[in-house]
């Protein structure tokens, strides 16, 4: 690939992309948030460790600050949390040009549409990622579960050519004509699992017992919401999908529970908040979803965490 691939956000997903692409010989640049983070990165000689079961690889990845270069950014992978996207993109706005392509890897919905509104001249792709990764420290990432990356563009049918290079970096990706439906279904699954795990401080496998009698009405509301957004998925299918994720990730901590444990801002507003707002706009009544949203907001407030 001739163009540099910039990665904005040095969380677990950012480091996972940076390490895999660099190992594959793709010229990557990690955009860090603060001068201190850049200094720390450089003091470790730009090295990043990628750990997979039974394997540890060291790779060099160059890093920079958003404003430490005027060099245009042609291809940008945005790997921040959903609530950080707007500010992160603003920091590189001067370096984007009409041909720049952005790929957004966030959970939930809302941050993608906001980015598209803010950058109408750029191509903005949306992605759904199922890889499991976590950071052991600032320059070591563990690729705990190999997943798939579904990519799409609600406004254009064709994938950019350069994506065909991604399998070289062990990124198993697929082009999705209807990426919004994929993201809506993922959001519905997250609405059914993540708040329960955060409120009850439990792994995903205990969601059914803690959700109790509200589980089925919650899924019925979520299914109606999906239908209102043009997503074709019956209630039995949605129920089966949610149960399958609970089973497949039974011992995992949801991303929301992990955020609460780390005293980090959660993505509540891009998951439950977006679902409740969209339901209202569609004229749907979603009392169970609304109550879950309020309950989680109250809980976050008691922990001193933002309610959005
Ligand atoms: O996507 C997830 C998350 O934690 O955000 C699930 C599917 C619930 C897996 O943990």
Boltz pocket constraint, residues with backbone or C-beta under 6 A from the ligand:
constraints:
  - pocket:
      binder: B
      contacts: [[A, 107], [A, 189], [A, 190], [A, 193], [A, 194], [A, 204], [A, 245], [A, 249], [A, 252], [A, 253], [A, 254], [A, 255], [A, 256]]
      max_distance: 6.0
